Amino acid sequence: TMNAFGLIQIGLIMLCTTTISSLQCNHLPLQQRKMIKNSLQLLDKMGKKFPQQCLREKMSFKFPQGVLKPRQKETVKVAIEEIFQHIFYIFSKNLTLAAWDRTALEQFQNGLYQQMEQLEACVMKKQTHYFQSKEVNRLKLKKYFQKIDCFLKDKHHNLCSWEISRAEMRRCLQLIDKVIRKL
């Protein structure tokens, strides 16, 4: 009888943890909106107002908005996760010439990382019918973020290139925020 009781306990614990994680996933849009709002505030806190001298160098990167418009919620979530990964990657290298507040930058990076973890836990990637649209989206996003990466490299990661990229990332997060409101 002791064994059966032990098994029941383990079963209950497992049941509770799956319920908790699915509850977390149900609240994901709400949590994410908070996180994004926080990320946007941190982006603003990181640096000052957009430097006038950088206006001349402004670039149009053309975010592929279609990746956030598929019919399936899951596909959108996968796209959002990819976007966070790209932003995280861009903001984790060659930041020496960016005259930014270090603490805000670190908090921004941590926030992105947390969002990636949450999404990864909640997004079902196994389903194959999401796969084709995902591949196309993945390529579009890769191209978009490569443009930003190349722009930073071409400008030797100078102050203006970082400020322009920061402005672009803000636009990116605002788009995601709009999409999450509708999810």
Solvent accessible surface area in square Angstrom, and as a share of the most:
residue,aa,sasa,rsa
1,T,159,0.93
2,M,147,0.66
3,N,126,0.65
4,A,54,0.42
5,F,112,0.47
6,G,22,0.22
7,L,124,0.62
8,I,107,0.54
9,Q,91,0.40
10,I,97,0.49
11,G,38,0.36
12,L,99,0.49
13,I,111,0.56
14,M,123,0.55
15,L,115,0.57
16,C,69,0.41
17,T,76,0.44
18,T,88,0.51
19,T,69,0.40
20,I,100,0.51
21,S,52,0.34
22,S,57,0.37
23,L,89,0.44
24,Q,92,0.41
25,C,33,0.20
26,N,107,0.55
27,H,98,0.44
28,L,2,0.01
29,P,35,0.22
30,L,110,0.55
31,Q,53,0.24
32,Q,3,0.01
33,R,83,0.30
34,K,140,0.59
35,M,36,0.16
36,I,0,0.00
37,K,129,0.55
38,N,71,0.37
39,S,3,0.02
40,L,30,0.15
41,Q,103,0.46
42,L,13,0.06
43,L,0,0.00
44,D,75,0.39
45,K,126,0.53
46,M,3,0.01
47,G,11,0.11
48,K,181,0.77
49,K,178,0.76
50,F,49,0.21
51,P,26,0.16
52,Q,131,0.58
53,Q,99,0.44
54,C,0,0.00
55,L,88,0.44
56,R,206,0.75
57,E,49,0.22
58,K,114,0.48
59,M,80,0.36
60,S,72,0.46
61,F,2,0.01
62,K,148,0.63
63,F,13,0.06
64,P,25,0.16
65,Q,80,0.36
66,G,45,0.43
67,V,0,0.00
68,L,10,0.05
69,K,147,0.62
70,P,37,0.23
71,R,235,0.86
72,Q,75,0.33
73,K,114,0.48
74,E,17,0.08
75,T,1,0.00
76,V,5,0.03
77,K,31,0.13
78,V,4,0.02
79,A,2,0.02
80,I,0,0.00
81,E,4,0.02
82,E,23,0.10
83,I,0,0.00
84,F,0,0.00
85,Q,72,0.32
86,H,40,0.18
87,I,0,0.00
88,F,56,0.24
89,Y,125,0.48
90,I,2,0.01
91,F,0,0.00
92,S,56,0.36
93,K,47,0.20
94,N,81,0.42
95,L,19,0.09
96,T,121,0.70
97,L,103,0.51
98,A,6,0.05
99,A,75,0.58
100,W,20,0.07
101,D,63,0.33
102,R,120,0.44
103,T,85,0.49
104,A,0,0.00
105,L,5,0.02
106,E,94,0.42
107,Q,82,0.37
108,F,0,0.00
109,Q,32,0.14
110,N,93,0.48
111,G,9,0.09
112,L,0,0.00
113,Y,105,0.40
114,Q,104,0.46
115,Q,0,0.00
116,M,21,0.09
117,E,91,0.41
118,Q,47,0.21
119,L,0,0.00
120,E,92,0.41
121,A,87,0.67
122,C,21,0.13
123,V,9,0.05
124,M,99,0.44
125,K,70,0.30
126,K,178,0.75
127,Q,66,0.30
128,T,109,0.64
129,H,115,0.52
130,Y,20,0.08
131,F,95,0.40
132,Q,151,0.67
133,S,46,0.30
134,K,9,0.04
135,E,69,0.31
136,V,80,0.46
137,N,15,0.07
138,R,81,0.30
139,L,114,0.57
140,K,91,0.39
141,L,0,0.00
142,K,100,0.42
143,K,144,0.61
144,Y,7,0.02
145,F,6,0.03
146,Q,92,0.41
147,K,93,0.40
148,I,0,0.00
149,D,16,0.08
150,C,70,0.42
151,F,13,0.05
152,L,0,0.00
153,K,110,0.47
154,D,106,0.55
155,K,67,0.29
156,H,146,0.65
157,H,20,0.09
158,N,49,0.25
159,L,54,0.27
160,C,12,0.07
161,S,0,0.00
162,W,1,0.00
163,E,9,0.04
164,I,4,0.02
165,S,0,0.00
166,R,7,0.03
167,A,26,0.20
168,E,15,0.07
169,M,0,0.00
170,R,61,0.22
171,R,106,0.39
172,C,1,0.01
173,L,0,0.00
174,Q,85,0.38
175,L,28,0.14
176,I,0,0.00
177,D,21,0.11
178,K,124,0.52
179,V,25,0.15
180,I,2,0.01
181,R,139,0.51
182,K,170,0.72
183,L,49,0.24
